Amino acid sequence: MAARPPRVAVLIETSTSWGSQAVRGVVDYMRSSGHWLFQIDWHGVHEERRLPRDWRGEGVIARVTNLPLARQIRSLGVPAVNISWSTVPGIELPQVATDECAASRLAAEHFLERGFRHFAYVGDSDQHNYVDRCGPAFARSVAEEGCECACFRPARTNRTSRRQPPRLDELAGWLRRLPKPLAVLAWDALRGRQVTEACWKSGIHVPEQVAVLAGYNDDLMCEIAIPPLSGIDQCPERVGYVAAELLDGMMRGKRAPSKPTYIPPAGVVTRGSTDTLAHEDPDLVKALRFIREHADRPIRVKNVLELLSVSRRSLEQRFLVELGRSPAAEIRRVHLQRARELLSRTDMPIGAIAGAAGFVHAEVMTRAFRREFGCSPRAYRRRSRLG
């Protein structure tokens, strides 16, 4: 007689793109590795997540942000994995989460390569038991390039709830005082939309004067912003998959890891809110935009020069002064960046990715990966998905 499949509770909100994709990752692992009986319900991001009093099972995957849920899970005496960034004091659970610091560095790179020298961060997370690592990591990344980062700290007076968003006039006044062009990293899409609305209220143009990037890519929230928000792909499906894989091993008797498992972000989903270049040199802006728009084609420096009325020497000098690299190096960087995103976010064959990332042959892309990252494209894909 076949053994009864394990019962697994999944306590993750389904009201956000991140949560629903994380659940999908859990299900994908289950389909590839066996069969589980799920305890799962619809949840909003701020709804209290609790298990039924009479629930009995073999494992739990949850976003654990508060003490009552943490205690309930601990009282069950079964393996459990926390996929929240939060850590409840006194309750230790194995943790799988996106690498916040890597996401912040990616945000800084996204803005720096567009020429920004003025930066700001809008956090004020409403997540319980959460210590913000995004803002400090973003500030450190831009500081390494000789830049400073302003941090929005809303007044707490007359705010009845931590979950209440900052007043738009407060945020708008803060944005008006900052130097432009300004690059803003928002902790999530909600705060990103608040920034774009505050800019509209103040007559500040997005993205020309203020470019806005959401710390994670929630498709719906990002798309309904005006203009649509760029967001960091934090690989929630991968988080769910790895959490399920970890839980499966623990249910089979494997020891729980003592340190969190961090999943690297896949890249930036670029939309209108960061579709700009902050360089003052119009020829440089035109060249950079051409390179980005042709990231899927095997372009060369001569193709860039055909657009401009400048010599190759002049173009080389402008790139070196503003970016610290040559036009050829920038073309290689953009091609490699597109290849990295496709390797992390799709299951396309290596040969197809090479063509879609502007490489003439897969062998050329492989050599470029070995030079830049010390590994093959296949190894890079495996590493990015294992975390």
SEDO-495171 format. One record per residue: x, y, z of N, C-alpha, C in turn; residue in one letter. Coordinates in steps of 0.05 Angstrom, whole numbers, plus 32768, in hexadecimal, padded with zeros to 4 digits. Atoms other than C-alpha are relative to their C-alpha. Layout:
XYZXYZXYZa/...
***
This chain:
80117FE88000800080008000801280198000m/7FF07FE98002801C80447FEC7FFF80118019a/7FFF7FEF7FE88032807280247FF0801A7FFBa/80107FE88002800680AE8032801380187FFBr/7FEF7FE98006802480EE8014800180138018p/7FFE7FEE7FEA803D812180477FEC80187FFEp/80127FE87FFF800E815A805C801280188006r/7FF07FE87FFE802E819E80537FEE80198000v/800E7FE67FFE801281E18069801080167FF2a/7FF37FE9800E8022821D803C7FF280198009v/800B7FE77FF58016825F8060800E80187FF3l/7FF47FEB801080288292802B7FE980107FF4i/80157FF0800C7FFD82CD80147FFD7FFB7FE2e/80058004801D7FDD82C37FD07FF7801A7FF2t/800A7FE7800B7FC9830C7FC6801580107FF0s/7FEA7FF2800E800D83227FAA800C7FEE7FEBt/7FF2801080148034830C7F6D80167FF0800Ds/7FEA800E7FF2806E82FA7F9B7FF57FE7800Ew/800B80177FF1804382CD7FC77FF67FEA7FEFg/800B80158011801E82AA7F9080157FF27FF0s/7FEA800E800E805F829C7F6A80107FEE8012q/7FF380117FED807F82817FA97FF17FE68004a/801180187FFE804482517FB180047FEF7FE8v/7FFC800F8018804D823D7F69801B7FF18001r/7FE6800D7FFE8096822D7F777FFF7FE78012g/800480177FEE808181FF7FB17FF37FEA7FF0v/800F8015800F805081DB7F8380117FF47FEAv/7FEE800B8014808481D47F4C80137FEB800Bd/7FEE80147FF480B381B17F7B7FF17FE78007y/801080187FF9807C81837F947FFA7FEF7FE7m/8007800F8018806981707F4D80197FF17FF5r/7FE8800D800A80B1815F7F3C800C7FEB8013s/7FF380117FED80C081387F7B7FED7FED800Fs/801280127FF1808281157F947FE4800C8002g/801B7FF77FFC803D81257FAF7FFC8008801Dh/80067FF77FE58029814F7FEB7FE380078002w/801B7FF67FFA7FE6815E800A8003801C800Cl/7FFC7FE57FF77FE281A980127FE9800B8011f/80127FEF7FF17FC181D480478007801C7FF8q/7FFA7FE5800B7FBC821780247FE5800F7FFCi/80177FF080037F8A825080248007801B7FF4d/7FFB7FE5800A7F8282958005800880128017w/7FF77FEE7FEB7FA782C9802C8008801B7FF4h/7FF67FE680067FB383148028801B8004800Eg/7FE57FFC7FF57FF88330803780008008801Dv/80027FF77FE47FE1834E80797FED7FEF8011h/801280117FF17FB08318808D800F7FEE8013e/7FF380127FED7FC082ED80C97FFF7FE47FF5e/7FFE801C800A7FD982A980B280037FED8017r/7FFF80147FEB7FCA827080E17FF67FE57FF6r/8009801B80067FC1822580DC7FE77FFA800Fl/801780097FF07F7F820580F080097FF28019p/7FF8800C7FE77F8281EE813880047FE27FFEr/7FFE801D80027F7781A5812480127FF67FEAd/7FEF800980167FAA81A480EC80177FF0800Aw/7FE980117FFA7FDD816D80EF800D7FF87FE6r/7FF2800780198012816380BA801D7FFB8005g/7FE480077FFF805A815780AA801380177FFAe/7FEE7FEA80068075819B80947FF1801A7FFBg/800C7FE58004806881E6808D801480127FF0v/7FF27FEA800E807F821C805C7FF080198004i/80107FE97FF9806B826180738011801A7FFFa/7FF47FE67FFB807A82AB80747FFB8006801Dr/80037FFD7FE3808682B080BE800A801B8009v/7FF97FE57FF9808482F880D57FF78008801Ct/800A7FF97FE5806282F6811980037FE98013n/7FFB80137FEB806A82D3815B7FEA7FEA8002l/801580157FFE802582AF815E80037FEA7FEBp/7FFC801580158031828C811B80197FF08006l/7FE7800E7FFA8079827B812E7FFC7FEC8016a/800580127FEA8062825D816F7FEF7FE87FF8r/801180168008802B8235814F800F7FEC7FEFq/7FF080128010805B8218811C80137FF08011i/7FED800E7FEF808E820781517FF27FEB8011r/800F80137FF0805881E5817B7FF97FE67FF2s/80078018800F804A81B5814380167FEB8000l/7FEA80137FFF808F8196814880077FF37FE5g/7FFA800B801B8095818C80FC801480127FF2v/7FEE7FEF801080C981A680CA7FF080177FF4p/800D7FE8800B80B981ED80B3801680127FF4a/7FEE7FED800E80D9822080847FF2801B7FFFv/80097FE5800180D1826B8089800A800D7FE6n/7FF77FF3801980D2829080467FFD801F8002i/80017FE37FFC80CB82D68065801C800A8006s/7FE77FF37FF781048307806F80008004801Ew/80027FFB7FE380EA830F80B6800B7FE98010s/7FF780157FED810982E980F07FF38007801Bt/800D7FFB7FE780DD82E3812E80137FFA8017v/7FED80047FEA810882EC816D7FF87FE78011p/800480187FEF811082AB81947FF67FE87FF2g/800A8017801080F4827F815C80127FFC7FE8i/7FED8005801681288261812E7FF37FEB7FEDe/800B80118015810E824380EC801380027FE8l/7FF07FFF80198135823080AD7FF380157FEEp/800A7FE9800F812E826B807E800A7FFF7FE3q/7FF97FFD801C812D827280327FF4801B7FF7v/80097FE68008812882B880168012800B7FEAa/7FF07FF28014813F82E57FDE8017800F800Dt/7FE97FF17FF6818383047FE97FFB801E7FFDd/80077FE48001816F834B7FFB801880127FF9e/7FE97FF0800681B683667FF880087FFE7FE3c/7FFA8003801C81C183497FB37FEC80107FEFa/80147FF1800E817F83687F9D8006801E8001a/7FF97FE47FFE819583AC7FB7801880077FEFs/7FE97FFB801181D883A77F947FF780017FE2r/800B8000801B81B283967F547FF2801A7FFAl/800E7FE68004818783D47F5D801480167FFCa/7FEB7FEB800381C583FF7F66800D7FFE7FE4a/7FF48003801B81E483E27F277FEE800A7FEAe/80147FF8801381A483EE7F018000801F7FFCh/80007FE3800181A584387F13801B800B7FF7f/7FE67FF5800781F084437F0E80077FFD7FE3l/7FFA8003801D81F584277EC87FEF80137FEFe/80107FEC800E81C0845A7EB5800A801C8005r/7FF37FE77FFC81EC84927ECD7FF780108019g/80097FF27FE881CA84A57F0F801680048014f/7FED7FFA7FEA81F384C67F467FF280098019r/800F7FF97FE881BC84D97F777FEC7FE98005h/801080187FF9819784A17F9C7FF080048019f/80117FFF7FE8816084977FCE7FF27FE58004a/800D80197FF9813D845E7FF27FE78006800Fy/801A7FFD7FF280F4845980087FF97FE4800Av/8005801A7FF480EB841F80387FE780018012g/801680007FED80C0842280777FEE7FE77FFEd/800F8019800380AC83D980727FEC7FFC8017s/801480067FEB806D83C3809780017FE28008d/7FFE801D7FFA8086837B809E800A7FFC801Dq/7FF980047FE48089836480E6801B7FF18003h/7FE7800E7FFA80CC834E8104801480007FE9n/7FEF7FFE801880F0836680C6801580168004y/7FEA7FEC7FFF8134838980C5800780067FE3v/7FFC7FF8801B813D83B08085801E7FFE7FF8d/7FE58003800B817C839A80608002800E7FE5r/80007FF5801B816883B7801D800C801C7FFFc/7FF77FE4800081728401802D801E80028006g/7FE37FFE7FFB81B783F9804E80117FF47FEAp/7FF1800D801581CF83CA8017800180127FE7a/80017FEE801781B883FB7FE1801280188005f/7FEF7FE97FFA81DA84358005801E7FF97FFEa/7FE480098002821B840D800B80097FFE7FE3r/7FF98005801C821983FB7FC18006801A7FF1s/7FFC7FE7800E821284437FA98018800F800Dv/7FE97FF37FF38245845B7FDD801A7FF77FF5a/7FE7800A800D8279842E7FBD8006800E7FE6e/7FFB7FF18018827084597F7F8002801E8006e/7FFC7FE47FF98279849A7FA67FE680108002g/801A7FF27FFF822E84AA7FAC7FF37FFC801Cc/800F80027FE7820084B67FE77FE37FF87FFAe/801C8009800381BA849A7FF37FEF800C8016c/80137FF57FEC818284C080167FEC7FEA8006a/801380147FF781518496803E7FE7800E800Bc/80197FF47FF7810884A980477FF87FF5801Bf/800980087FE580F384A780907FE780108007r/80197FF27FFC80AA84B980977FFB8007801Ep/80077FF97FE5809184DD80D57FEC7FED800Ba/801280147FF4806E84AE81057FE8800D800Er/80157FF27FF1804184E381247FE67FFD7FF1t/801B8002800A7FF684D9811A7FFD7FE87FEDn/8003801880118002849680F87FF67FEA8013r/800D80137FED7FD38464811980097FE47FFBt/7FF8801B80067FF0842780F8801B80007FF1s/7FE68003800F8035841180E07FFA7FFA7FE3r/80068008801B801283F780A27FF680187FEFr/800A7FE9800F7FF7843C808F8017800C7FF0q/7FEA7FF58010801F845780548006801D8007p/7FF97FE47FFB8043849A805A7FEE80137FF0p/80107FEC800E801C84D88046800F80087FE7r/7FF37FF9801A802884EB7FFD800D801B8002l/7FF37FE67FFF80368533800F801A7FFF800Ed/7FE780037FF1806C851D804080157FF57FEDe/7FEE800C8013808C84F1800B800780137FE9l/7FFB7FED8016808485257FD5801380168008a/7FEE7FEB7FF680A6855B7FFF801C7FF68002g/7FE5800C7FFE80E1852D800C800C7FFD7FE4w/7FF58004801B80E8851C7FC28007801B7FF3l/7FFA7FE6800C80E585667FAE801B800B8009r/7FE77FF57FF5812185767FDB80197FF17FF6r/7FE980108008814E85407FBD800A80087FE5l/7FF57FF8801A817E854E7F837FF67FED7FEAp/800A800F8018816985377F3D801680007FEBk/801180178001816E850C7F1580067FED8017p/7FFF80107FE8815F84DC7F4E7FF77FE47FFAl/8008801D8003815D84907F517FF67FF7801Ba/800D80087FE7812D84747F867FFC7FE28000v/8007801C7FFB812C842C7F9F7FEA80008015l/801680037FED80E9841C7FC080007FE3800Aa/7FFE801B7FF580E483E17FEF7FEE7FEC7FF1w/80128012800F80A983C47FC87FF080117FEDd/80107FF28015807783D67F917FED8014800Ca/80127FED7FF3804783F77FC2800E801A8005l/7FF17FE77FFA807B84297FD8800A800C7FE6r/7FF87FF5801A809384307F907FE980107FF4g/80177FF1800A804D84457F7C7FFB801A800Fr/80027FE87FF0804B84767FB6801480157FF6q/7FEC7FEE800A808B84957F9B7FF7800D7FE6v/80097FF5801A806F849D7F547FE880138004t/80177FEE7FFB802E84BB7F708009801A800De/7FF67FE87FF3805584EB7F9C800E80127FEBa/7FF37FF08016807E85007F5E7FEA800E7FEFc/80157FF38010803E850C7F377FF48018800Fw/800B7FEA7FEF802385367F71801280188000k/7FEC7FEA7FFF806385607F6F8008800A7FE5s/7FF87FF8801B806885677F24801C7FF67FF8g/7FE6800C800680A7853C7F237FFC7FEA7FEBi/80038013801680B085147EE3800E7FE68006h/7FF5801C7FFD80BA84C87EE880017FF47FE4v/7FE680047FF280EB84AE7ED0801580167FFBp/7FEB7FED8008810E84EC7EB4800D800E8018e/7FF47FF37FE98117850F7EF780047FED8018q/7FFE80147FEB810A84D57F277FFA7FE57FF4v/8004801C80098113848C7F137FFA7FEF8018a/8009800F7FE980F184597F4080017FE27FF9v/7FFE801D80028100840F7F4A7FF57FF38018l/800B800F7FE980D783E07F7580127FEA8008a/7FEE80157FF580FE83B17FA27FF97FE47FF8g/8006801A800D80D783767F887FE980047FEDy/80127FFD801780AE836C7F4A7FE57FF38005n/801C800A7FFE806483657F597FF280097FE6d/800A7FFA801B804783617F127FE980148000d/80187FEF8001800383807F218006801C800Bl/7FFA7FE67FF4801B83B77F50801380117FF0m/7FED7FF18011805483CA7F227FF2800A7FE6c/800D7FF98019802983CB7EE37FEC80168003e/80157FEB7FFE7FF283F87EFF800B801B8009i/7FF47FE67FFA8023842E7F14800380107FE7a/7FFC7FEE8017802B846B7EE7801980108004i/7FFE80158014805B84627EC780047FE4800Dp/7FFC801A7FF4806184167ED1801B7FFE800Ep/7FE880027FF0809584057F0680127FEA7FF8l/7FEC8015800280D583E07EFA80027FF2801Bs/7FFF800F7FE780DF83A97F2E80167FEB7FFFg/7FEB80157FFF811483777F457FF27FE58001i/800B801B80008103832F7F34800F7FF08016d/7FF4800D7FE98110830E7F787FFC7FE17FFFq/8002801D8004810182C77F5D7FEF7FF38016c/8010800D7FEB80C782B67F8C7FFA7FE37FFAp/8004801D800680BA82757F6780187FF08009e/7FE8800F7FF8810182617F7480027FFE801Fr/800180007FE280F982747FBE7FEE7FE98009v/801280157FF980BC82477FC2800A7FE47FFAg/7FF5801A800880DE820E7F9D80167FF68013y/7FEA80077FEE811C820F7FC87FF67FFB801Dv/800C80057FE580F2821480087FF37FE58001a/800C801A800180CB81D77FF380157FE97FFFa/7FEA80138001810B81B27FE2800D7FFC801Be/7FF480017FE5812881C380267FED7FF18013l/8013800D7FEE80E881AE804A7FFE7FE27FFAl/8002801D800780E5816C802480187FF1800Dd/7FE9800D7FF4812C815C803B7FFD7FFD801Eg/800480017FE3811B816D80837FEB7FEB8008m/801580147FFA80DC81428081800B7FE47FFDm/7FF3801A800481098109806A80177FFB8013r/7FEC80057FEB8137811280A5801A80107FFEg/7FE87FF18003816C8142808B800180178015k/7FFC7FEB7FED8189817580BB7FF9801C7FF4r/80077FE68009816E81BC80B5801980127FFEa/7FE97FEF800281A181EF809D800080158016p/7FFE7FED7FEA81BB821E80D28000801D7FF6s/80007FE5800B81BF825B80A37FEB80037FEBk/80157FFB8015818B827B8075800B7FF97FE5p/7FFA8005801C818A8267802C7FF680187FF1t/80077FE8800E818B82A6800180007FFB7FE2y/80038003801D817382A57FB98007801A7FF2i/7FF87FE7800E819482D87F8A7FE980097FEEp/80147FF68013816583067F6280087FFB7FE4p/7FFA8006801C815F82F97F18800880187FEFa/7FFB7FE8800F816383417F007FEA80148004g/80137FEA7FFE813B83807EF67FEC7FFD7FE9v/80157FFE801580F8837F7ED07FFC801E7FFBv/80007FE4800680FF83C27EAE7FE680097FF3t/80187FF3800B80C183ED7EA38005801E7FFEr/7FFD7FE4800580B484367E98800D80118015g/7FF77FEF7FEA80C884507EDD801E80038002s/7FE27FFD8001811384457ED0800A80017FE3t/7FF88000801C8113844A7E84800B801C7FF9d/7FF47FE68005814284867E83801E7FFD8005t/7FE37FFF7FFB818C84987E838006801C800Bl/7FFC7FE77FF281A684CE7EB1801A800E7FF7a/7FE87FF3800981E684DF7E8B7FF9801A7FF1h/80047FE6800C81EC85277E73800980007FE2e/7FF68001801B821185157E337FEB7FF37FEDd/8015800B801181DB850B7DFD800A7FE97FEEp/7FF580168011820984E17DD080047FE78011d/7FFC80187FEE821A84B37E0B7FE57FF38005l/801B800B7FFA81D084AC7E1C7FF57FF17FE7v/8009800C801981C0849C7DD3800E7FE57FFBk/7FF08018800481F884687DD07FF77FEA8014a/800880147FEB81E384467E127FE47FF57FFAl/801B80098006819A84447DFE80017FEC7FE8r/7FFE8012801781AD84247DBB800A7FE58008f/7FF580197FF781D783EF7DDE7FEB7FF0800Fi/8014800E7FF0819F83DE7E0F7FE97FF57FEEr/801680098011816A83DB7DD980087FEA7FEDe/7FF780158012819583AC7DB080107FEA8010h/7FF380157FF081AA837D7DE97FFC7FE47FF4a/8006801B800C818D83437DC0800D7FFD7FE5d/7FF38001801B81B983517D83801E80028003r/7FE27FFF7FFF820383487D75800B801A7FF5p/7FF67FE68009821383927D6F801D80048007i/7FE47FF97FFA825983B07D6E8002801F8003r/7FFC7FE47FFC827783F47D7C7FFA80107FE7v/80057FF18019827384077D337FE280057FFBk/801D7FFB8002822783FF7D367FF780188011n/80067FE97FEF822584317D6F800A801A7FF3v/7FF47FE8800D825284627D497FEF800A7FE8l/80117FF98017822384607D0D7FE980138008e/80157FEE7FF781F084857D388009801C8007l/7FF57FE87FF4821E84BC7D508013800E7FEDl/7FED7FF08010824684F47D31801980058011s/7FE87FFE7FF0828384E67D5C80147FEB7FF7v/7FEB8013800782C584C27D5380007FE98014s/7FFE80167FEE82D3847F7D72801080088019r/7FF07FF77FE98308849F7D9E7FF080118014r/80107FEF7FEF82D784D37DB87FEB7FEF800Fs/801380117FF382A3849D7DC7800D7FF08016l/7FF1800F7FEC82D784737DEB800580118019e/7FFA7FEF7FE982EB84AE7E177FE780068010q/80197FFA7FF182A384BF7E297FF77FE88011r/800880187FF1829484787E3D80137FFC8018f/7FED80047FEA82D484737E677FFC80148016l/80047FEB7FEB82C784B57E8B7FE67FFC800Fv/801A80027FF3827D84A97E9A7FFB7FE4800Ce/8007801B7FF7827A845D7EA280187FF0800Al/7FE8800F7FF882C284477EAD80057FE77FF0g/7FFC8017801282BF84167E747FFC80097FE3r/80027FF9801C82C384167E287FE57FF97FF4s/80198008800D828884117DF77FFF7FE27FFCp/8000801D8005829D83CA7DE67FFA7FF0801Aa/8005800D7FE6829E83B77E307FE380038009a/801C7FFB7FF9825983D67E3A7FEE7FED7FEFe/801080128011823D83AD7DFF80027FE4800Ci/7FFD801B7FF4825A836D7E1E7FF17FFE801Ar/800E80017FE6823E837F7E627FE27FFE7FFCr/801D8001800581F8838B7E477FF87FE57FF5v/8006801B800B81F9834A7E1F80017FEB8017h/7FFE80147FE9821183237E5D7FE980048014l/80167FFB7FEE81DC83447E887FE77FF37FF6q/8018800C800B81A5832F7E5980027FE18001r/7FFC801D7FFE81C282E87E567FFB7FF6801Ca/800480087FE481C482E57EA27FE27FFF8008r/801D7FFF7FFA817B82FA7EA77FF17FE87FF4e/800D8016800E816582C67E7480077FE5800Dl/7FF880197FF3818D828F7E977FF27FFD801Al/800C80017FE6816F82A07EDA7FE17FFD7FFFs/801D7FFE8000812782AC7EC57FF27FEE7FECr/800D80118014811A827C7E8B800E7FE57FFFt/7FF5801A8005812682347E76800A7FFE7FE3d/7FF78000801C813E82487E30801A7FF17FFDm/7FE6800D80048176821D7E13801780147FFEp/7FE97FEE7FFF81BC823A7E188004800D7FE4i/7FFC7FF5801B81C182437DCC7FEC80167FFAg/80157FEB8005817F82697DC9800580198011a/7FF97FE97FEF819582967E03801780107FF3i/7FEA7FF2800D81D682A67DDE7FF680127FEAa/800B7FF0801581AF82BD7DA27FEF8017800Ag/80127FEB7FF5817D82E57DCC801080158010a/7FEF7FED7FF181B783077DF18016800C7FEFa/7FEE7FF2801281DC831F7DB4801B7FF37FFAg/7FE7800E8006821282EA7DB07FFD7FF17FE5f/8000800D801B822482CE7D6B7FFD7FE28003v/8001801D7FFC822F82887D867FFF7FFB801Fh/800180077FE4822382647DC8801C7FFE800Ca/7FE480027FF7826F82587DCC800B801B8008e/7FF77FE57FFA827B82A37DCC7FF58009801Bv/800C7FF97FE6824A82AC7E06800E7FF08016m/7FF380117FEB826B82727E2C801B800C8007t/7FE67FF47FFA82B082927E257FFD801A8010r/80057FE77FF1829482D57E3D7FF97FFA801Da/800880077FE4827482B47E7A80187FF68010f/7FE9800A7FF282B482907E8C801380178007r/7FEF7FE97FFA82DB82D27E877FF580118017r/800C7FED7FED82AA82FB7EB07FF87FF3801Ae/800B800C7FE8828D82C97EE1800E7FE68009f/7FF080177FF982BE828F7EE17FF07FE67FFEg/800F801980038289825C7ECC7FF180017FE5c/800F80028019826082447E907FE4800B8005s/801C7FF77FFD8219825E7E827FEF7FEB800Fp/800F80157FF381FD821A7E9980068001801Er/7FF97FFF7FE38223821F7EDB7FF48019800Da/800C7FE77FF5820B82677EE47FE37FFC8005y/801C80057FFD81C382517ED97FFB7FEE8019r/800380127FE981CB82197F0C8005800E801Ar/7FF97FF27FE881EC82467F3E7FEA80158007r/80147FEC7FFA81B7827D7F377FE67FF4800As/8019800C7FF7817F824C7F4380037FF1801Ar/7FFC800D7FE6819E82297F7E800280148016l/7FFE7FEB7FEB81AA826A7FA2801A7FFF800Fg/
***
